């Protein structure tokens, strides 16, 4: 039985997926529960949401949390997942801290990071998950790299970058990891370098790195709104060439079944026009979906 939820519910659902902390997940879940229609067809779903909410609250209230290396798992969140890899002491933890909301310990000795550290970077309104991979390159951690959307390879510019690059490429080839990469030099600026130059400590080049990450991910930002509301955050990140149909399916398949038309708002003279499912979305479009219900 369809749940017939309105746009507010699916906006809350996306907020839950993009949440950076358990506290934010709790807020989003409470909003999902509040906006979910209450009828016989949603009883099971409502019970599951309340169970998940109770479990999250227990985890937040719990004084101690344990992390098992053998059972390490990481759920993808945000519009994309980007991994930072590189030799030990190349500045990965500091770069993660500088790009995201993370507060990772930065050590002055080798192999400080024992398990992946995670933060959320924003490009405009778009949340992007950033994961620091330990320089031990253990198999369970490299599995994250294998399935991520982009790898930032960080080199220590105070040492031989050519050797570092050769070693990282050897590891990636040996483990059959074929992911889009950005090569970055940290700690020292060199003009006319084939690498992107940053200083994770001082903040130099970080905006350029963020823009490069977004460009390499090759995504567009599409916002949604209800007929009587404002555009919702965060936007839906989609591949270029995506259509209103793709967006509608991503929000919820019930919307596709009951689809009537959509209005597109943007900075062109055609802003507000009615379109069908085959309309090709552009970056920064605001989409207002109208259904039969």
C-alpha positions in Angstrom: 0.0 0.0 0.0 1.5 3.4 -0.9 2.3 5.7 2.0 1.1 8.9 0.0 3.6 11.0 1.9 4.1 14.7 0.9 7.3 16.5 -0.1 8.0 17.4 3.5 8.5 13.8 4.5 11.0 13.1 1.6 12.9 16.3 2.4 13.3 15.0 5.9 14.4 11.6 4.6 17.1 13.3 2.5 18.2 15.3 5.6 18.6 12.1 7.5 20.8 10.6 4.7 22.9 13.8 4.6 23.2 14.1 8.4 26.7 14.4 9.7 26.1 13.4 13.3 23.8 11.1 15.2 22.1 14.2 16.8 21.2 15.5 13.4 19.9 12.1 12.4 17.7 12.2 15.4 16.2 15.6 14.4 15.6 14.4 10.9 14.0 11.1 12.1 11.7 13.1 14.4 10.7 15.2 11.4 10.1 12.1 9.3 7.8 10.7 12.0 6.0 14.0 12.3 5.3 14.4 8.6 4.6 10.7 7.7 0.8 10.2 7.1 -0.8 8.2 9.9 -2.9 5.4 8.5 -3.0 1.6 8.4 -0.6 1.5 5.4 2.1 3.3 7.4 1.8 1.5 10.7 4.8 -0.8 10.1 7.0 2.0 8.6 6.2 4.2 11.6 7.1 1.5 14.0 10.4 1.0 12.2 11.2 4.7 12.3 10.4 4.9 16.0 12.6 1.9 16.7 15.5 3.5 14.8 15.0 6.8 16.6 15.0 5.0 20.0 18.2 3.1 19.1 20.0 6.3 18.0 19.0 8.1 21.2 20.4 5.2 23.2 23.7 5.4 21.3 24.0 9.1 21.9 23.2 8.7 25.6 25.6 5.8 26.0 28.8 6.8 27.8 31.1 4.5 25.9 31.3 3.4 22.4 33.6 0.6 21.0 35.0 0.3 17.6 35.9 -3.1 16.2 38.6 -3.0 13.5 37.6 -6.5 12.3 34.0 -5.4 11.8 34.7 -2.0 10.5 32.1 -0.7 8.1 31.3 2.7 6.7 28.0 3.8 5.3 28.1 6.2 2.4 26.4 9.5 3.2 26.0 12.8 1.4 26.1 13.4 -2.4 29.3 11.5 -2.8 32.2 9.8 -0.9 35.8 11.0 -1.3 38.7 9.2 0.2 42.0 10.8 1.2 45.0 8.5 0.9 48.8 9.1 1.0 52.0 8.2 2.7 52.2 8.5 6.5 52.8 12.1 7.8 51.6 13.6 4.5 49.0 15.6 6.4 45.9 13.6 5.7 44.3 14.2 9.1 45.0 17.9 9.0 43.5 18.1 5.5 40.4 16.2 6.7 40.0 18.7 9.5 40.5 21.7 7.2 38.0 20.5 4.6 35.3 19.2 6.9 33.7 19.4 10.4 36.0 16.7 11.7 38.3 17.2 14.7 40.8 14.4 14.2 43.9 14.1 16.3 47.0 15.2 14.3 50.1 13.4 15.5 53.8 14.2 14.9 54.8 10.5 14.5 54.2 8.0 11.8 50.9 6.0 11.4 48.9 8.1 13.9 45.7 7.2 12.2 44.6 3.6 13.0 41.1 3.5 11.5 39.4 5.7 8.9 38.3 9.1 10.0 35.2 10.7 8.5 34.0 14.3 8.0 31.4 16.1 5.9 32.6 18.7 3.4 30.2 21.2 1.8 30.4 22.5 -1.7 27.8 25.2 -1.5 24.8 23.4 -0.1 26.0 19.9 -1.1 27.3 17.6 1.6 30.2 15.4 0.5 31.5 12.6 2.8 35.3 12.7 3.1 37.2 9.7 4.5 40.8 9.6 5.7 42.3 6.2 5.0 45.2 5.0 7.3 48.6 4.8 5.6 48.8 1.1 6.6 46.5 0.4 3.6 44.9 -2.6 5.2 42.5 -4.6 3.1 39.4 -3.7 5.0 40.2 0.0 4.6 41.1 -0.2 1.0 37.7 -1.7 0.3 36.3 1.7 1.1 38.6 3.3 -1.5 37.6 0.7 -4.1 33.9 1.8 -3.9 34.3 5.5 -3.3 33.5 8.1 -5.9 36.9 9.9 -5.9 40.3 9.6 -4.3 42.5 12.6 -3.2 46.1 11.4 -3.2 48.1 13.6 -0.8 51.8 13.9 -1.0 54.3 15.4 1.4 56.1 18.1 -0.7 59.0 18.1 1.8 60.0 14.7 0.5 60.5 13.2 -3.0 57.0 13.4 -4.5 57.9 11.3 -7.5 58.7 8.3 -5.3 55.6 8.8 -3.3 53.5 8.9 -6.4 55.1 5.7 -7.7 54.4 3.9 -4.5 50.8 4.9 -4.3 50.2 4.0 -7.9 51.9 0.6 -7.2 49.5 0.0 -4.3 46.4 1.0 -6.3 47.4 -1.2 -9.2 48.3 -4.2 -7.0 44.9 -4.0 -5.3 43.1 -3.4 -8.7 41.7 -0.1 -7.5 40.6 2.0 -10.4 38.9 5.2 -9.1 39.1 8.8 -10.3 42.0 10.6 -8.6 43.3 14.1 -7.8 47.0 14.3 -7.0 47.8 17.0 -4.4 51.0 18.3 -2.9 50.9 19.4 0.7 53.2 21.7 2.8 55.1 23.4 0.1 54.1 25.5 -3.0 55.8 24.8 -6.3 54.9 26.8 -9.4 54.0 25.1 -12.7 53.6 21.8 -10.8 51.5 19.0 -12.4 50.0 18.6 -8.9 47.4 20.7 -7.1 49.2 22.7 -4.3 47.7 23.1 -0.8 48.7 23.8 2.7 46.3 21.9 5.0 47.8 23.7 8.0 47.5 27.3 6.6 44.4 26.8 4.4 46.2 27.7 1.1 44.6 26.2 -1.9 41.7 24.5 -0.1 39.1 26.4 -2.2 40.8 25.3 -5.4 40.8 21.7 -4.0 37.1 21.8 -3.2 36.3 23.1 -6.6 38.5 20.4 -8.2 36.7 17.7 -6.2 33.3 19.0 -7.3 34.4 19.2 -10.9 35.9 15.7 -10.9 32.7 14.3 -9.3 30.7 15.6 -12.3 27.4 16.3 -10.6 24.7 18.9 -10.8 22.6 20.4 -8.0 18.9 20.2 -8.2 16.6 21.7 -5.5 13.0 20.7 -4.8 10.2 22.7 -3.4 6.5 22.3 -2.6 4.0 24.5 -4.4 3.6 26.7 -1.3 7.1 26.5 0.2 10.7 27.5 -0.4 13.4 25.4 -2.0 14.6 22.7 0.3 18.1 21.9 1.5 20.2 20.0 0.8 19.8 19.8 -3.0 19.7 16.4 -4.8 23.0 15.7 -6.5 22.6 14.1 -9.9 24.5 13.2 -13.0 24.4 15.7 -15.9 21.7 14.6 -18.3 19.3 13.6 -15.6 15.6 14.2 -16.1 12.6 15.2 -14.0 11.7 11.5 -14.2 15.1 10.5 -12.7 14.6 13.1 -9.9 11.0 12.0 -9.2 12.2 8.3 -8.9 14.9 9.4 -6.6 12.5 11.3 -4.3 9.9 8.5 -4.2 8.4 6.1 -6.8 4.9 7.0 -5.6 5.5 10.5 -6.9 6.2 9.0 -10.4 3.0 7.0 -10.4 0.9 10.1 -9.5 3.0 12.6 -11.5 1.0 15.4 -13.2 3.6 18.0 -14.2 6.6 19.9 -12.8 7.5 23.6 -12.7 11.1 24.6 -13.2 12.5 27.7 -11.5 15.9 29.1 -12.5 17.7 32.3 -13.6 16.4 32.2 -17.2 13.4 33.9 -18.8 11.6 30.6 -18.8 11.6 30.3 -15.0 8.3 28.9 -13.7 7.6 26.9 -16.9 5.6 23.6 -16.8 7.5 20.6 -18.0 7.1 16.8 -18.2 9.1 13.9 -17.1 11.5 14.1 -20.0 12.8 17.6 -19.2 16.6 17.5 -18.8 17.7 19.2 -15.5 20.3 21.9 -15.3 22.6 22.8 -12.4 20.8 24.9 -9.8 17.3 24.1 -11.2 14.5 24.3 -8.6 11.8 21.7 -9.3 8.3 21.9 -8.0 6.6 18.5 -8.6 2.8 18.4 -8.9 0.9 15.1 -8.5 -2.7 14.0 -9.0 -3.1 13.7 -5.2 
